[in-house]
Amino acid sequence: MAMAMAKVVKVAKVVKAAKGRQPAAEATESSSREQIIQAAAELFMEFGYSATSIDAVAERLGATKGRIYHHYRSKADLFFDVQAAAMSRLNEEIEPIARRTDGPVERLSAMALRHTQILLTELPMQKVAVQGLERHLLASAGVKQLRSIVKMRDDYEKLFVEVIDEGVRSGVFIDLPPGLLAKPFFGALNWATVWYSQRRLQSPEAIDEIARTLAGFAMRGLRN
């Protein structure tokens, strides 16, 4: 488990914007890995885990298989990194909002909106993470890797559960177990990965309006 979580930390560093000055070789390495993760996410979203191959990822990048294998030993390892990168992206955006000192309604509304905005604007990676395409196929790649992804998801959901719990205790949300309330709340937001399709000419404002509508709908389901 420790090794798997260390890998998650490594992926988070890759997908996060570089801070300070990086050596040229390190920057190139990070950029190459990010490009591979993005291409793989697009293919996993379009064709699923089984129908996606290392060859296909290399072709999407216009690269050789050697470039992929320089970073990843297998397709399952690459799939794992797509999931880890997506969860790291959500967590780094949402956790600061969850830790703010304003009320639970304000915080949860902001968390829901930012969560949905990321889903809609970074659809390939987030759709793979949300839907967990054929996760059972990864058992052969290592149970520890799969458990670490589950832990990342649980920790992320806990951020929302804690704010919902505060709202329940203060009387602004309906009086039901916070963990139970979080399930349909996430369902309303994450269902966008099923029906939403990115459009080439869709404006950022239109996407943001969809995100605000979904977040508002989810919030109304909790209000007392």
Buried (B, 14 or more C-beta within 10 A) or exposed (E): EEEBBEBBEEBBEBBEEEEEEEEEEEEEBBEBBEBBBBBBBBBBBEEBBEEBBBEBBBBBBEBEEEBBEEBBEBBBBBBBBBBBBBBBBBBEBBEEBBEEEEBBBEBBBBBBBBBBBBBBEBBBBBBBBBBBBEBEBBEEBBEEBBEBBEBBBEEBBBBBBBBBBBBBEEEBBEEEEBEEBBEEBBEBBBEBBEEBEEEEEEEEEEBBEBBBEBBEEBBEEBEE
